[in-house]
Amino acid sequence: MRKITPEDEELVKWAMICHASGLLGLIIPYANMLGPYYILKKKVQEFPEIEVHAKAALNFQITMSIYFTISFVLLLVWIGIFGLILLAVYELIVVLLAVLEAHDLEVYEYPLSRTFVE
């Protein structure tokens, strides 16, 4: 565990926002990718250490968007409702774990995530 200095507080804040912004997708479909993408494009110049967090969060959110889309299509045969509920609960838990890891500036390795952005 890394010792957080007062200078790192801004970095910790952006790392936590990077992961937590994915929860926006539970309210607005496909908005879960906006936060990590914005941080990857705009804040990496200011905080280079945050790039790893942004890429991990963005890859997970892209993966979750694909899973949610598949579950939404499966609503036609009623099994999709279970998929949507399970995915929402799973995303909530995993994102909260990632935010806790980001508080210590540790990079969380999202389970079931695919790599789209390297």
C-alpha positions, -999 to +999 in steps of 0.1 A: +000+000+000+014+034-010+016+063+014-006+091+001+009+125+004-010+158+003+003+164-032-014+131-043-049+141-031-058+155-066-045+124-082-065+102-058-096+123-065-094+118-103-085+081-100-117+076-079-138+097-103-125+077-132-138+044-117-170+058-101-181+076-132-189+042-147-220+040-125-236+067-147-243+040-171-268+025-147-289+057-151-282+067-187-274+039-212-238+040-226-229+070-205-207+048-184-178+052-209-178+091-209-160+096-176-131+073-181-127+085-218-127+122-207-101+115-180-080+095-205-081+123-231-079+154-208-064+146-174-035+123-184-014+152-194-018+167-160-016+134-141+003+107-161-002+081-133-039+081-139-036+067-174-036+031-161-068+037-141-086+054-170-077+025-194-088-002-169-121+016-162-127+023-199-121-013-209-144-026-182-171-001-191-169-011-228-172-047-218-202-040-196-219-021-224-215-051-246-229-074-219-258-050-212-266-048-249-267-086-252-290-088-221-312-061-236-316-081-268-324-112-247-354-094-232-372-107-262-371-142-246-375-129-210-342-143-198-326-108-204-343-094-173-322-117-151-291-107-170-298-070-167-304-073-129-273-095-124-251-072-145-263-041-126-255-056-092-222-070-105-212-036-119-221-018-087-201-041-066-170-042-089-170-005-094-172+002-056-142-022-051-123-004-078-130+030-062-117+017-029-085+004-046-081+038-064-083+056-030-049+039-022-037+045-058-038+008-065-049-003-100-079-026-098-080-055-122-116-058-133-128-094-135-145-105-168-131-074-185-118-075-221-090-052-234-101-028-260-079+002-252-042-004-245 
